[in-house]
Structures are given as C-alpha cells and as structure tokens.
Amino acid sequence: MKVKNYSKLSSASYRRIYSRVPRVCVDVLIRKSGGVLLSRRSIQPSLGRWHLPGGRVHRSETLSHAAKRICKEELGVDVAVLKVLGVIEYLRERRAPGFVTHSVSTVLLVRPVAGRLRGSRQAREVRMFRVLPKRTVPAARTFLLARRLIRR
C-alpha cells in the first residue's frame, strides 16, 4: 500500500475545528472463525474499554485508504476492504472532557491479507470475541448487537 504524507492539524487547530463540527472517521471490522476483533483503548477517550479499531480520515484521503492506513498503523496488518457495514455516531462522553464532541464513523468490513495482528500505543491489547465483552464502548456495543455481529 502506498502511504501518502497527509498534513496533520496542530493540536490547537484540531480542538478548535472539531469542537464545532463532526469529525469523519472509519472503524474496521475483522471477522474470523465467528469472532469479531476488538481492541482495548490504552488512551483517552474510553480508556480501558473495548472498541472497533479506527480513526479519523485525513483531508484528500478516501475511506478505503484510511481503513488500510489505520489497520497498518494500529493493527500491523495489510487489509482488503470488502464492504461498508454501516455508520456509528460517537457523541461526547462525560468521562472524556476536552475531547472531540462528535465523530461520525463509517464501519468497513476488512480482511487481513498480510502481516500479523498486534496492538499499538492507542490500544495495546487486541482480541477476537464471539461474545460481547464487558466494558465495550456503548456506541460500538449497539452497532455490533443490532447487526448480530456478536452475541450478548
């Protein structure tokens, strides 16, 4: 995968812009042997909670490219993007004051094609689940259960 150097906003610009408008993101869903890959947040927001791996889409970056970049950076794998599964809206949680107030994330089903799954600084632990773990980010929990991607 060819990786572009996207310009990143300064912390001040990021907070100023995303305190006023929703942030565009992608989340990725990897399924294997009936299980769903989740990662446990090692940083705020949602420290210690399980969630779908994902992140923001940079300017001039497609959703598909963002998903591939995020999988490489956060999970250590190259992926093929298979299809769009839906959208999750993450609204600001009281537990994470000062963070982005609203993210809209397109969830993409992806399949690893190379590499070995691992965690990252943002989420050190990754694991396959057939049953929804306790302490799952509420919006991800709702999405996974509504689509019957995981059992309660």
N, C-alpha and C positions, 0 to 999 in steps of 0.2 A: 504494500500500500504506500502510495506516495503521500508524504505528510507535508502540508504547507505550513509556513510560519504565519500564523494569524496574529494580528496585533491585539494585545490584551489591554483592557482598560486599567487605569490606575485604581487603587482601592477607593479613593475619594470619588472618582467618576463613576465607578461601579455602584457604590452606595447611592449616589445622587440620582443616577438614571433609574436603577431598579427599585428605588423607593417610590417611584412614580408610575412605572409601567410593569406589566408582567414580563418575566424572563422566559425565553424559549429554550426548552431542554429536550433531551432524549433520554429515555430509560431503555435498557435492553433486557430481554428475557431469553435465557438459555434454558432449554428443557433437555433432560437426559434421563432415560430409564424411568419415566413417570415423575421425575422430580423437577423442581424449579431452583435455579441458582439465586441465592440471596447473599448479600454481603452485610456485615455488621459495621455500622459507622464508627470510626475511630476519632472523628472530629465533630464539632457542631456544624449545622444543626442536627438534631436527632442522635446525639452521641449515644452509642451502645444499642441502638435499635437496628433491626434488620430491615433491609430495603432492596429494591431493584437497583443494580448498578446504573449509573447515569451521570449526566452533567449538561452544562449549557452548550448551546450551539453558537459558534462564533460567526461573526459577520462574513458573508460570502461562502459559508460552509453549508452543504446540504445535510439533511437529517441523516442520510445514509453514511456520509463521510464522518459526521460527528459520532455516530454509533461505532464505527470502525476505530476512530481515534480513541474514544473512551475505552473500548474493550482492550486495545493495545496498552494504553497507559495504566488503566486501573485493574485489569484482569490478566494481562500478559498474553493475550491470545489475539490472533487474526480471526475475523469472522466474515461470514457471508450473511448479508441482510436478506431475510426471507419475506417478511410482510409486516404491515402495520397492524397492531392488535387493538389500539385504542389510545385514549388520552387520559392522563391523570393530572388533576389540578392540585397543587400543593399550596395551601394557604398558610400564612404565618402562624406559627405555634407560639404560645406564651413561653414555652421552655427555651426558645431561641431568640430573645430580643436582639434587635440590631441586625438581623439577617434579612435577606430578600423577603419581601412580603407576599409575593405571589409568583409561582412558577407554573408554567403550562408545559407538560412533558408528553411527547408522543412516545408510546411504547412500541418498540420494534422487536419482533421475534428474530433472533440471530442464531447462527450455527457456527461453532468454532471450527476452523479449518487448519489451524496451525498454532503451535505454542502449547503452554501448559498453564492451566488456571492457577492463579495466585492472587493474593490481596495486594493492597497498596497503602500508602500513607493515609489515605482517606478512609479506607476500610480494610483493615489488616486481615480480617477473617472472612472467607467465602466458603459457602457450604450448599450442598443440594438438599432440598426439603421436599417431602411428599405431603407433610402436614405443616400447616402454618405455625411458625414458632411464636412463642410469647414475645412481646416487645417488638412487634413489627410496626413500622411506620403506618399510621392509620389509613392514609390515602392508598398506599400500596396494598394493605390488607383488603380494603374494599374492592380494589381493582381485581386482585387475584381471585378472591372468593366469588365475585359477581360473574366472572368468566369461567369459573370452575377449573382454574389452572392449578389449584392446590386445595387440599382438604382442610377442614377446620379441626 
